[in-house]
Amino acid sequence: MAEPIDRVTLFVPGIAPGTPLELGDQIAHEWVANDGRFADAFRFGTVGPDALARLAAAPGAVVAYAQVDLREGRAALIAAVERLRDAGAIAVRIEQSMLGWEVERWLALVSSSSPWDWHRAAVVVLTGDGALQSCGMHAFSLPDVRVELDDAPAALQRFAEALNAYQLAEDPVLRTGQTFRPDEETPRRVVERWPDAEYPPGHPCHNPYGVWRLGPAGGVGRGVSELVPVFVPALAAVLTALEAQHGQPLTEAQVLEARDRGACIMMSPRDAQRLERSRGYVDLEPELAWEQWQLVRARPG
């Protein structure tokens, strides 16, 4: 049986040592002493100066590890944070994005019926290296969004946030080659699923479900099959083992041969999505196997 996955990690300062807590069957926790940097962890404009002063003086924090994500396990996480608030919590930070809020504001956002509020509570959008990428959607077991920058970065950010909110609201089965647009006036863009190369595996902000890379405005979608080939074991794992066996980087021909010879199960897109979430990471896209393998093998960790 696979080990349980910690899907959300909460950093919650303001709890005194030895405070008895019961956060639920799927939420483990530990107490950590204030290292003098608690206030710095929340200096992103979402927490007011009075709360920052209280954070600086807090004796310690609870770090909570949840095996439920922030979408399906929202009620359980809200209940846990309410208990922490009653025990003295000042603020809550989601380690998957490093985004924090004062505890009552966090509860209001996550308790809302609006996916836009959930997004605001947990996801940030960052720019760098010529691209814009969201961070934090893996708290919902969903991919982030990445798009190359142009001369209208604000419009790109709205597009990326709309795609994230759509995922949260509808839980669609999106597939590489399909298109998305947030409204009738905005040109469509083709989406492709890629591994997350912004953060290395093991980093809290690394999204194991990957990112949706957006193509240029006005892109035309590609046809998709009714069934999805799911590699068992995962193609990335097969290539990792094969490269270790060879003792040198695989050639493109070797990667494509391993892909073509790999054992697959043909599944409905929804069943393939469920399997991906249960194992906790996205595999390589078969038609992009060579390109994505170069990305995976080059990243640290």
C-alpha positions in Angstrom: 0.0 0.0 0.0 1.3 3.5 -0.9 2.3 5.8 1.9 -0.2 8.6 2.7 0.6 11.9 1.0 0.9 15.1 2.9 -1.1 17.4 0.6 -1.3 20.6 2.6 1.2 21.9 5.2 0.0 24.8 7.4 2.3 27.0 9.5 0.2 28.5 12.3 2.0 30.7 14.8 0.7 31.8 18.2 0.3 28.5 20.0 1.9 28.0 23.4 4.0 24.9 24.1 2.2 22.0 25.5 -1.2 23.2 24.3 -3.4 20.1 23.9 -4.8 19.9 20.3 -7.0 17.5 18.3 -6.9 18.4 14.7 -8.5 15.3 13.1 -7.5 11.8 12.0 -5.9 13.0 8.7 -3.9 16.0 10.2 -0.7 15.4 12.1 1.1 18.2 13.8 4.2 19.3 15.7 5.1 22.4 17.7 8.1 24.5 16.8 9.7 27.4 18.8 9.9 30.9 17.4 13.3 31.2 15.8 12.9 35.0 15.6 11.7 35.0 12.0 8.0 34.4 12.4 7.1 37.9 11.5 9.3 37.7 8.4 7.4 34.7 7.2 4.3 36.9 6.8 5.8 40.1 5.4 4.0 40.0 2.0 1.3 42.7 2.6 -1.4 40.3 3.7 -0.9 40.7 7.4 -1.2 44.0 9.2 1.5 45.6 11.4 -0.3 44.8 14.7 -0.4 41.1 13.8 3.2 41.2 12.7 4.2 42.5 16.1 2.3 39.7 17.8 3.9 37.2 15.5 7.3 38.4 16.4 6.5 37.8 20.1 4.7 34.5 19.6 6.3 31.6 21.6 5.9 29.1 18.8 3.8 27.7 16.1 2.0 24.5 15.1 3.0 22.9 11.8 0.1 20.8 10.6 0.5 18.1 7.9 -2.8 17.3 6.2 -3.4 14.2 4.1 -6.4 15.9 2.6 -6.2 18.6 0.0 -7.7 22.1 0.3 -10.5 21.4 -2.1 -11.9 18.0 -1.1 -10.7 18.3 2.5 -11.8 22.0 3.0 -14.2 21.3 5.8 -11.7 19.3 7.8 -9.0 21.9 7.4 -11.4 24.7 8.4 -12.3 22.8 11.5 -8.6 22.3 12.4 -7.8 26.0 11.9 -10.8 26.9 14.0 -9.4 24.8 16.8 -6.0 26.4 16.4 -7.6 29.9 16.4 -9.3 29.0 19.7 -5.9 27.9 21.1 -4.3 31.3 20.2 -3.4 31.2 16.5 -2.5 34.6 15.1 -2.1 33.7 11.4 -2.0 30.8 8.9 0.5 30.2 6.1 0.1 27.6 3.5 3.6 26.3 2.8 2.7 25.1 -0.7 2.8 28.8 -1.7 4.3 30.5 1.3 1.1 32.7 1.4 -0.2 33.7 4.8 -3.2 35.6 6.3 -4.4 36.5 9.7 -6.4 33.6 11.0 -9.9 35.1 10.8 -9.2 36.3 7.2 -7.9 32.9 6.2 -11.0 31.3 7.6 -13.3 33.7 5.8 -11.5 33.1 2.5 -11.4 29.3 2.7 -15.0 29.1 4.2 -16.3 31.1 1.2 -18.4 29.4 -1.5 -16.3 31.3 -4.1 -13.4 29.5 -5.8 -11.9 32.9 -6.4 -11.6 33.3 -2.6 -10.0 29.8 -2.2 -7.5 30.9 -4.9 -6.7 34.1 -3.0 -6.2 32.2 0.2 -3.7 29.8 -1.2 -2.2 30.8 -4.6 0.3 33.4 -5.7 1.3 34.4 -9.2 5.0 35.2 -9.7 7.0 36.5 -12.7 10.6 35.8 -13.6 12.9 34.5 -16.4 10.5 35.8 -19.0 7.4 33.9 -17.7 4.5 34.2 -15.3 3.6 31.2 -13.2 1.2 30.5 -10.4 2.2 28.7 -7.2 0.1 26.8 -4.8 -2.4 24.9 -6.8 -1.0 21.6 -5.6 -2.7 22.4 -2.3 -5.8 21.5 -4.3 -4.2 18.5 -6.1 -4.3 20.5 -9.3 -1.7 21.9 -11.8 -0.5 25.5 -11.8 -0.4 27.7 -14.8 2.6 29.1 -16.7 2.7 31.5 -19.7 5.5 33.4 -21.4 5.4 37.1 -20.7 4.4 39.6 -23.4 3.6 43.4 -23.4 0.4 42.9 -21.4 1.4 41.0 -18.1 -1.7 42.1 -16.2 -3.9 40.5 -18.9 -1.8 37.3 -18.7 -2.2 37.2 -15.0 -6.0 37.5 -15.2 -6.0 34.7 -17.8 -3.9 32.4 -15.6 -6.0 33.2 -12.5 -9.2 32.5 -14.5 -7.8 29.1 -15.6 -7.0 28.3 -12.0 -10.4 29.4 -10.7 -12.0 27.3 -13.5 -10.1 24.2 -12.2 -11.3 24.9 -8.7 -14.9 25.5 -9.6 -15.5 22.8 -12.2 -12.8 20.2 -11.6 -12.6 19.7 -15.4 -10.7 17.0 -17.2 -8.3 19.2 -19.2 -5.9 17.5 -21.6 -2.8 18.6 -23.6 -3.9 20.0 -26.9 -7.2 21.4 -25.8 -7.9 25.2 -25.5 -9.1 27.6 -22.8 -10.3 31.2 -22.7 -11.8 33.0 -19.7 -14.5 34.8 -21.7 -15.9 35.3 -25.2 -13.8 38.3 -26.0 -10.4 36.7 -25.1 -8.6 34.6 -27.8 -8.2 31.0 -26.9 -4.8 29.5 -25.9 -3.7 25.9 -26.2 -2.8 24.2 -23.0 -0.1 21.6 -22.5 0.7 19.8 -19.3 4.4 19.9 -18.3 6.4 19.0 -15.2 7.0 21.8 -12.8 10.6 23.1 -13.4 10.3 26.2 -11.3 11.0 24.4 -8.0 12.9 21.2 -7.5 11.2 18.1 -6.1 11.1 18.2 -2.3 10.7 22.0 -2.2 7.3 22.9 -0.6 6.4 25.0 -3.7 7.1 22.3 -6.2 3.9 21.2 -7.8 4.0 17.4 -8.5 0.9 17.7 -10.6 2.8 20.0 -13.0 1.8 23.1 -14.8 -0.5 24.0 -17.7 1.7 25.8 -20.2 -0.3 28.3 -22.2 0.4 28.7 -25.9 0.2 32.0 -27.9 -3.2 33.8 -28.1 -5.4 32.5 -30.9 -4.1 28.9 -30.8 -6.0 26.1 -32.4 -6.7 23.0 -30.4 -5.6 19.5 -31.4 -7.9 16.5 -31.3 -7.7 14.2 -28.3 -8.5 10.5 -28.1 -11.4 9.1 -26.0 -9.0 7.1 -23.9 -5.8 8.0 -22.1 -2.7 5.8 -22.1 -1.5 5.5 -18.5 2.0 4.0 -18.1 2.4 1.4 -15.3 5.0 1.9 -14.0 5.1 5.6 -14.8 7.2 6.5 -17.9 9.3 8.9 -15.9 10.2 6.1 -13.5 11.0 3.8 -16.4 13.3 6.3 -18.0 15.1 7.1 -14.7 15.8 3.4 -14.2 16.9 2.9 -17.8 19.3 5.9 -17.6 20.8 4.5 -14.4 21.3 1.2 -16.1 23.0 2.8 -19.0 25.1 5.0 -16.8 24.8 7.9 -19.3 22.1 10.2 -20.7 19.6 8.5 -22.8 19.4 9.4 -26.5 16.1 10.6 -28.1 15.8 7.2 -29.8 16.2 5.4 -26.5 13.5 7.5 -24.8 11.1 7.1 -27.7 11.7 3.3 -27.8 11.1 3.0 -24.1 7.9 5.0 -24.5 6.7 2.9 -27.4 7.5 -0.4 -25.5 6.1 0.8 -22.2 3.2 -1.1 -20.6 0.1 1.0 -20.6 -3.5 0.8 -19.4 -6.0 2.7 -21.5 -8.3 4.6 -19.2 -11.0 7.2 -19.4 -9.7 10.7 -18.8 -11.5 11.0 -15.5 -10.2 7.7 -14.2 -6.7 8.7 -15.3 -7.1 11.9 -13.4 -8.1 10.0 -10.3 -5.1 7.7 -10.5 -2.8 10.6 -10.9 -4.1 12.3 -7.8 -4.0 9.1 -5.8 -0.3 8.5 -6.6 0.5 12.2 -6.1 2.3 13.3 -9.3 1.9 13.7 -13.0 3.7 11.5 -15.5 5.3 12.6 -18.8 3.0 13.3 -21.7 3.7 10.6 -24.3 3.8 12.9 -27.3 6.2 15.2 -25.5 8.3 12.4 -23.8 11.7 13.5 -25.1 11.2 17.2 -24.4 9.8 16.7 -21.0 12.4 14.0 -20.1 15.1 16.6 -20.7 13.4 19.0 -18.3 12.9 16.3 -15.6 16.4 14.9 -15.7 18.0 18.4 -15.7 16.3 19.7 -12.6 18.0 19.3 -9.2 16.7 16.7 -6.7 
